[in-house]
Amino acid sequence: MIGVAAPAGSLTSLCQRVFGVRRLTCGILGLLAFAALWELGTMLLGLNPATRTFVTFGPIPTFKSVPFLWQTDRIQDAVVASGYRIGMGMLLAVIFGVPIGILMGLSKRFRELSNSGFQFLRMISPLSWMPLAVIMYPDWNQAIIFLIAIAAVWPVIFATAAGLAKVDPNWFKVARNLGANPVHMISLVILPAIAFDVFTGIRLALGVAWIVLVPAELLGVTSGLGYAIRDARDTLSYNHLTVMVLVIGIIGWFLDGICVALITRYSWRHRVAG
Amino acid sequence: MAKRGVRIRIQGLTHRYSARSALTFERVEVEAQAGEALAIIGRSGCGKSTLLHIVAGLLRPTHGSVRLDDTLVEGPSPRWVMMFQAPHLFPWMQVAQNVGIGLRFAHRPKDEIRRRVADAIRLVELQEFADANVQDLSGGQQQRVALARSLVMEPELLLLDEPFSALDAFTRAALQRDVRSIVKRLGINMVIVTHDIDEAVLMSERALIMAGRPGKIFHDIPIDLNGPRERQDPAVQDMRARLMKAFEEATRLQPGDSDDEAPVRTGAESRPGNIAKTVVATGNLGPTRA
């Protein structure tokens, strides 16, 4: 048995190593291909006298300007300002979205009453709330947080409600039978049962919020990644602009990675499926 | 673990699920002494599971009452705990966490939870699986976890709703023996709902036979068997035959119990000549003793 198991184990380990290396290699190759396309596009811009001004969009001027932007704290300041807005917006989306989603999942009456209205509101472009947000809130920061929250709340609500619809009703019966009160029911039964769906909703919401953040910061405010992009455009510092675009991509990718890790951590369904 | 059972008094229990629906059962009267194990036998649809849910406080009856000692049952309580047909374990928790969940609901201190959970897991012989994910266990092991989850509450009354019907024959037999032994050792009451006559004979001291629509209790038959109960024992087979006869008599009187429903299971042929006298319920429908 041991003699059979050892080669099988080695084979599995080898496969993991090979596929692990392959994934890493593919990732690096993909990034290099992206950089090559980027450089190629810049070269094409340089060939045309009308667009030659924009060659600083290229990867080499961009990477060269990173140390300067880092040492002058411009990247950090922009990230902190945008991070605060997106963090607060997402927090509001979760604070309102999860309970509303639970209510939709638990109460058929509430679901029937709210579904049409929510679907209607969900389809409104978040940025079209901008004039209303500006009237409602005295400063731009709050207005942007409102826009992020209103964009991000819908995926959270609908994912939570969908998760609850899949919960085995017998778990509620068992919990009641063992003396669970409503707080226990939510904290020890419902939330763990739907954690996978809630985090999936948060992941989707984060994508939407990140998309809304930059255009929202293009208006009014004097801080954040969107503002930094607008400022770079106004000062014709296109290499700074692309640095900020890269920062947006890296942070978005990092936040998505956190969401995926949370989904994996709190998922119990993969075992059932497996 | 609790060392004593509870006196059960079910009085004038009638139930319908809604104002428009038909009666599920009517005028059910049952009394049981502390430490007694009852089996409720009947075909699917006669209301025996509903009756158990009402005793557990998971349903409110339309009329009548259930009292455990002097306590009126108005909702679930750790004093009376139900075990269901399927284990319904929480898949995001390990075995020990599932077992201790009721104690967490009861806000017991962590040390006490750890101690009582370890005791309950030992009782159902799953020590080596305490940290396992419940999804990795077999059906029988999962049902043992559900049993431990119920017993850890130290209930005075354990209610079992066809808890072994989804298990294979070997696991079912082992669990029937173990549950009876644990219940006897703890001195608690047990009420088991089943359509398996063998199960009723092996696990209980009285069998209530329910039939008809709305369901009624037609017979209340003591199962006076001393010592360990084995399927092959002549006394067990005699009792099985006696219950079968009583069951057939009850269902013959009830046109609602058609033959296309789930049949009552028996493990062996009835023995003619060993059928004890049974008393068919009259219009009064109170509990009758053989």
Interface residues (C-beta under 8 A of the other chain):
Chain A: D168 N170 W171 K173 V174 A175 R176 N177 L178 G179 A180 N181 H184 L188 V189 P192 A193 A195 Y266 W268 R271 V272
Chain B: A56 L58 P76 S77 P78 V81 M82 F84 A86 H88 F90 P91 W92 M93 I101 G102 R104 F105 A106 N133 Q135 D136 R149 M153
